Amino acid sequence: MTDRPEDQMPDEIEALAAEYALGLLDASERAAVEARLRAEPALARAVADWQARFAAMAEAEVAPVTPPARLQAAVEARLFGPAPARLWDRVAVWRGLSALSTAVAAVAVGVAILPDSRPPALVPTPGQVPDLDSGANPPGTILLTHLVPIEGSGLGLAATRDPDGRLQLRRVAGGPTPGRAQQAWLIPGAGAAPIPLGLLGDEPLTVFEPAPEVSALFGAGALVAISDEPPGGSPTGQPTGAILALGTLVAL
């Protein structure tokens, strides 16, 4: 590793990010990279990109695992609580959460391979259900997630909330839906109504700049979701179509 991070060229940053994502660094090197992630958005984005690439490879090569019934019940209980569901206003839509078994149990920010060498800060406790009530993080916090496809949609995305508040969504699987719109939503906590973020573009990368009052709601444990909508987006301000992809934000 270079002693002076500011002297590193883009190719060196990419190589370091790939080694970190694969878990090839020793403990001291890993700690050094993690110390730089908060201060170096370029390195953080490179890490997120490599994690997304490796996750897409793993999703293509690893057979799906049927989750136990208790996992879905625990997730829905955390999302909805004892009261009737307000999220999407249709509980049936969330049956697609069963496809998240490996994401809940093994994937925090898109790392789905080399489980014994993943950075400890990015690995959830086995069987743990993400906490949706942890509250927003400071504006400078980097937040990451990998949005996994729901019910065979084939759409996968890597999401990064940068220190400046911008949200970057990069397609790593699937593409635009002809004649339809793919709309992004933030669900800040259990029982909260989805907040529209905007429409995904046709290009692989879409960057959103949420209003300050919306940006303040981003935090570890919040959900980012993509729904299928008519051209121009939801006419109601709330999701009207199927959930295509879903991910839980994790703070670096």
Number of C-alpha atoms within 10 A of each C-alpha: 11 9 7 7 13 8 9 14 10 12 9 14 17 19 15 23 23 21 15 22 28 21 19 16 20 10 10 9 14 19 12 12 20 17 12 13 18 16 14 14 16 15 20 23 22 20 24 25 22 22 25 28 20 20 24 22 15 16 17 11 9 11 8 12 11 11 16 10 9 9 19 20 13 14 21 18 14 18 22 18 13 9 8 11 17 15 19 17 13 12 13 8 15 17 13 18 23 20 19 26 18 17 21 23 18 21 24 24 28 29 28 22 20 13 13 9 15 20 19 10 11 17 18 18 13 9 11 13 16 22 17 21 16 13 16 17 16 14 17 13 22 26 26 28 29 32 30 32 23 24 19 11 15 14 21 27 29 28 29 27 27 20 17 13 23 15 22 18 24 23 21 23 20 13 17 15 12 7 8 13 23 26 25 24 20 20 22 27 24 21 18 14 17 21 18 20 20 20 21 22 16 13 10 15 15 16 17 16 15 16 11 10 8 15 21 16 19 27 27 26 25 25 24 24 26 31 22 21 21 15 14 12 22 20 11 7 10 17 25 17 17 17 23 23 27 25 28 28 27 25 18 16
